[in-house]
């Protein structure tokens, strides 16, 4: 996800996490921490009057654009992959390095070079 400053957590959900201060890139592991189902982005899904969420099709866990859990049985937010910006502006995503998801997800963005 590419978050703009102030993005990642809708205004009515800031009791779950603080939005991104600086904006940047997050590489979310779209595997639900509950039971491992693939968690797609659903731009049309409306939850509590806000449209656009990651929503687990197995048990309904619902996550913000930054992967912060706001509903469902998942024990935590979505996990993240390590992101390394390259001098040419490309990014390396290391899927062997997983950081456990937390309410700090929006603050963990990486700014490309």
Steps between C-alpha positions, in 0.01 A plus 500: 500500500610853432368719781478877485574698818199462731383181326478138610232530767163670430413790733230311693744214571794687653436332837655187334812671365644835399502579124831523315693816590731509199334271247691245295501134401386199703530143371214320672495124532144434389469189717255525788676446836185319620511185284712593197234579240595736215369849578410702187455877473131568442456854373121457489463360853325741738568463872354749748440752220854485360565339163818306418646240738706185512240238592567134583249282314529218755390660828451871424805659659517852359815708457576860402713603202803468733395150610374604846231261630172673585262203512495123523676211668853577375735541799692792340548719193640362174871419501750692286784402266832685511527773234831643378505798263764494225685804359317461166162540675407131487421303814614161626239308699655226713228241559734304730502788752160537664425755772207418726213739436412756765318828550829660388455374141412848364819643654721231341481637147814526288565802277650404162836658411 
